Amino acid sequence: MKTSVYIVIFLSHLVYSQNELETSNLRLFGTKPLIFDEIKQADSLLIEAVNHYNSKSTRDHEAVNLNDSLYSEYVILKQQRNYHNQFYSKKGNLKKRKLKSEMPKKSDFVHDFLREKNQVDTRIDELESINKTMSDSIVLTWGAMGHIDLKNYIRQYQYSTNEHGTTRFIKAFCYCESMIKQIKHLLPENRLITVNDGGNCFFTLLIDLKNNAATSMKVNGFR
């Protein structure tokens, strides 16, 4: 049985126009150094994955997997639900007098209101059920959602090479630089860092260099 021996590689600062990530915040853990083009490709795929995550970072978890059309419908329905909720007391009783002032020309205003509310609630439930059956092409677990600014993250790339000396898969470990600085004195030198919880201050990503794709993004925190 062969045992892979990983080496940690520290890079001096390099500048390239394809992305904004600094190599000074990058650590490589592999059996050989990555070539410059592989680093650029991996960084670009990481940026694309995070941009995709950020595009949905303001969504409710109950609707995060919906396509844009369904999500737009979901947002409108939630606004309608909020409008309906103002006509209920904290105990859940319908404020008929307030409702009548909003619908003075309708004789059967309570029936019409309840029918509309039921339609809205039913459709929201349907969309949230659809969301549970869908999966995202990049993000596997959304964790504690919030905007990720990669310029404030340290990234560690773990990889291995095949018998031809080719690297295909890279496992990216990314974590907030500020968080690690606070506990740096507790960490072993030159080791891969994994974090339990920590919210979106820590996430991982699988990068496929051969197929130029990033998948299985896992963000820490509750879901």
Contacts in CASP RR format, 6 or more apart in sequence:
PFRMAT RR
TARGET T0000
AUTHOR 0000-0000-0000
METHOD contacts of the structure
MODEL  1
MKTSVYIVIFLSHLVYSQNELETSNLRLFGTKPLIFDEIKQADSLLIEAV
NHYNSKSTRDHEAVNLNDSLYSEYVILKQQRNYHNQFYSKKGNLKKRKLK
SEMPKKSDFVHDFLREKNQVDTRIDELESINKTMSDSIVLTWGAMGHIDL
KNYIRQYQYSTNEHGTTRFIKAFCYCESMIKQIKHLLPENRLITVNDGGN
CFFTLLIDLKNNAATSMKVNGFR
4 31 0 8 1.000
4 160 0 8 1.000
5 31 0 8 1.000
6 29 0 8 1.000
6 30 0 8 1.000
6 31 0 8 1.000
6 158 0 8 1.000
6 160 0 8 1.000
7 29 0 8 1.000
7 30 0 8 1.000
7 31 0 8 1.000
8 27 0 8 1.000
8 28 0 8 1.000
8 29 0 8 1.000
8 190 0 8 1.000
9 27 0 8 1.000
9 28 0 8 1.000
9 29 0 8 1.000
9 30 0 8 1.000
9 33 0 8 1.000
9 34 0 8 1.000
10 27 0 8 1.000
11 23 0 8 1.000
11 24 0 8 1.000
11 26 0 8 1.000
11 28 0 8 1.000
11 39 0 8 1.000
12 23 0 8 1.000
12 24 0 8 1.000
13 22 0 8 1.000
13 23 0 8 1.000
13 24 0 8 1.000
14 23 0 8 1.000
14 36 0 8 1.000
16 36 0 8 1.000
16 40 0 8 1.000
18 40 0 8 1.000
18 43 0 8 1.000
18 44 0 8 1.000
19 40 0 8 1.000
19 43 0 8 1.000
19 44 0 8 1.000
19 47 0 8 1.000
20 47 0 8 1.000
20 150 0 8 1.000
20 151 0 8 1.000
21 43 0 8 1.000
21 46 0 8 1.000
21 47 0 8 1.000
21 150 0 8 1.000
21 151 0 8 1.000
21 155 0 8 1.000
22 151 0 8 1.000
23 39 0 8 1.000
25 153 0 8 1.000
25 154 0 8 1.000
25 155 0 8 1.000
25 177 0 8 1.000
26 39 0 8 1.000
26 43 0 8 1.000
26 154 0 8 1.000
26 155 0 8 1.000
26 156 0 8 1.000
26 157 0 8 1.000
27 154 0 8 1.000
27 155 0 8 1.000
27 156 0 8 1.000
27 157 0 8 1.000
27 190 0 8 1.000
28 34 0 8 1.000
28 156 0 8 1.000
28 157 0 8 1.000
28 159 0 8 1.000
29 156 0 8 1.000
29 157 0 8 1.000
29 158 0 8 1.000
29 159 0 8 1.000
29 192 0 8 1.000
30 158 0 8 1.000
30 159 0 8 1.000
30 160 0 8 1.000
30 161 0 8 1.000
31 160 0 8 1.000
31 161 0 8 1.000
32 161 0 8 1.000
32 165 0 8 1.000
32 167 0 8 1.000
34 42 0 8 1.000
34 157 0 8 1.000
34 159 0 8 1.000
34 167 0 8 1.000
38 167 0 8 1.000
38 209 0 8 1.000
39 157 0 8 1.000
41 209 0 8 1.000
41 212 0 8 1.000
42 157 0 8 1.000
42 170 0 8 1.000
42 172 0 8 1.000
42 207 0 8 1.000
42 209 0 8 1.000
45 207 0 8 1.000
45 212 0 8 1.000
45 213 0 8 1.000
45 214 0 8 1.000
46 150 0 8 1.000
46 155 0 8 1.000
46 172 0 8 1.000
46 174 0 8 1.000
46 205 0 8 1.000
46 207 0 8 1.000
46 214 0 8 1.000
47 150 0 8 1.000
48 214 0 8 1.000
49 138 0 8 1.000
49 139 0 8 1.000
49 205 0 8 1.000
49 214 0 8 1.000
49 217 0 8 1.000
50 148 0 8 1.000
50 150 0 8 1.000
52 138 0 8 1.000
52 139 0 8 1.000
53 138 0 8 1.000
53 139 0 8 1.000
53 142 0 8 1.000
53 148 0 8 1.000
53 217 0 8 1.000
53 219 0 8 1.000
54 146 0 8 1.000
54 147 0 8 1.000
54 148 0 8 1.000
56 64 0 8 1.000
56 139 0 8 1.000
56 142 0 8 1.000
56 145 0 8 1.000
57 145 0 8 1.000
57 146 0 8 1.000
57 147 0 8 1.000
57 148 0 8 1.000
58 145 0 8 1.000
58 146 0 8 1.000
59 71 0 8 1.000
59 145 0 8 1.000
60 78 0 8 1.000
61 142 0 8 1.000
61 145 0 8 1.000
61 223 0 8 1.000
62 128 0 8 1.000
62 131 0 8 1.000
63 70 0 8 1.000
63 71 0 8 1.000
63 74 0 8 1.000
63 127 0 8 1.000
63 128 0 8 1.000
63 131 0 8 1.000
64 131 0 8 1.000
64 136 0 8 1.000
64 142 0 8 1.000
64 145 0 8 1.000
65 131 0 8 1.000
65 132 0 8 1.000
65 134 0 8 1.000
65 135 0 8 1.000
65 136 0 8 1.000
66 74 0 8 1.000
66 127 0 8 1.000
66 130 0 8 1.000
66 131 0 8 1.000
66 134 0 8 1.000
70 127 0 8 1.000
70 130 0 8 1.000
73 123 0 8 1.000
73 127 0 8 1.000
74 124 0 8 1.000
74 127 0 8 1.000
77 120 0 8 1.000
77 123 0 8 1.000
77 124 0 8 1.000
77 127 0 8 1.000
78 124 0 8 1.000
80 116 0 8 1.000
80 120 0 8 1.000
81 117 0 8 1.000
81 120 0 8 1.000
81 121 0 8 1.000
81 124 0 8 1.000
84 113 0 8 1.000
84 116 0 8 1.000
84 117 0 8 1.000
84 120 0 8 1.000
86 98 0 8 1.000
87 94 0 8 1.000
87 95 0 8 1.000
87 98 0 8 1.000
87 99 0 8 1.000
87 102 0 8 1.000
87 113 0 8 1.000
88 94 0 8 1.000
88 95 0 8 1.000
89 95 0 8 1.000
94 110 0 8 1.000
96 110 0 8 1.000
99 109 0 8 1.000
99 110 0 8 1.000
99 113 0 8 1.000
100 109 0 8 1.000
103 109 0 8 1.000
103 112 0 8 1.000
103 113 0 8 1.000
106 112 0 8 1.000
137 215 0 8 1.000
138 214 0 8 1.000
138 215 0 8 1.000
138 217 0 8 1.000
139 217 0 8 1.000
139 219 0 8 1.000
140 215 0 8 1.000
140 216 0 8 1.000
140 217 0 8 1.000
140 218 0 8 1.000
141 217 0 8 1.000
141 218 0 8 1.000
141 219 0 8 1.000
141 223 0 8 1.000
142 219 0 8 1.000
142 223 0 8 1.000
143 199 0 8 1.000
143 200 0 8 1.000
143 219 0 8 1.000
143 220 0 8 1.000
143 221 0 8 1.000
143 222 0 8 1.000
143 223 0 8 1.000
144 198 0 8 1.000
144 199 0 8 1.000
144 200 0 8 1.000
144 219 0 8 1.000
144 220 0 8 1.000
144 221 0 8 1.000
144 222 0 8 1.000
145 200 0 8 1.000
145 219 0 8 1.000
146 200 0 8 1.000
148 200 0 8 1.000
148 203 0 8 1.000
150 174 0 8 1.000
152 176 0 8 1.000
152 177 0 8 1.000
152 178 0 8 1.000
153 174 0 8 1.000
153 175 0 8 1.000
153 176 0 8 1.000
153 177 0 8 1.000
154 174 0 8 1.000
154 175 0 8 1.000
154 176 0 8 1.000
154 177 0 8 1.000
154 180 0 8 1.000
155 172 0 8 1.000
155 173 0 8 1.000
155 174 0 8 1.000
156 172 0 8 1.000
156 173 0 8 1.000
156 174 0 8 1.000
156 192 0 8 1.000
156 193 0 8 1.000
157 170 0 8 1.000
157 171 0 8 1.000
157 172 0 8 1.000
157 173 0 8 1.000
157 207 0 8 1.000
158 170 0 8 1.000
158 171 0 8 1.000
158 172 0 8 1.000
158 173 0 8 1.000
158 192 0 8 1.000
159 167 0 8 1.000
159 169 0 8 1.000
159 170 0 8 1.000
159 171 0 8 1.000
160 167 0 8 1.000
160 169 0 8 1.000
161 167 0 8 1.000
162 168 0 8 1.000
167 209 0 8 1.000
168 208 0 8 1.000
168 209 0 8 1.000
168 210 0 8 1.000
169 206 0 8 1.000
169 207 0 8 1.000
169 208 0 8 1.000
169 209 0 8 1.000
170 206 0 8 1.000
170 207 0 8 1.000
170 209 0 8 1.000
171 204 0 8 1.000
171 205 0 8 1.000
171 206 0 8 1.000
171 207 0 8 1.000
172 204 0 8 1.000
172 205 0 8 1.000
172 206 0 8 1.000
172 207 0 8 1.000
173 192 0 8 1.000
173 193 0 8 1.000
173 194 0 8 1.000
173 202 0 8 1.000
173 204 0 8 1.000
174 202 0 8 1.000
174 203 0 8 1.000
174 204 0 8 1.000
174 205 0 8 1.000
175 193 0 8 1.000
175 195 0 8 1.000
175 201 0 8 1.000
175 202 0 8 1.000
175 203 0 8 1.000
176 201 0 8 1.000
176 202 0 8 1.000
179 195 0 8 1.000
179 198 0 8 1.000
179 201 0 8 1.000
179 202 0 8 1.000
180 187 0 8 1.000
180 193 0 8 1.000
187 193 0 8 1.000
194 202 0 8 1.000
195 201 0 8 1.000
195 202 0 8 1.000
195 220 0 8 1.000
196 220 0 8 1.000
197 220 0 8 1.000
197 221 0 8 1.000
198 220 0 8 1.000
198 221 0 8 1.000
199 219 0 8 1.000
199 220 0 8 1.000
199 221 0 8 1.000
200 219 0 8 1.000
200 220 0 8 1.000
200 221 0 8 1.000
201 220 0 8 1.000
202 219 0 8 1.000
202 220 0 8 1.000
203 217 0 8 1.000
203 218 0 8 1.000
203 219 0 8 1.000
203 220 0 8 1.000
204 216 0 8 1.000
204 217 0 8 1.000
204 218 0 8 1.000
205 214 0 8 1.000
205 215 0 8 1.000
205 216 0 8 1.000
205 217 0 8 1.000
205 218 0 8 1.000
206 214 0 8 1.000
206 215 0 8 1.000
206 216 0 8 1.000
206 217 0 8 1.000
207 213 0 8 1.000
207 214 0 8 1.000
208 214 0 8 1.000
208 215 0 8 1.000
END
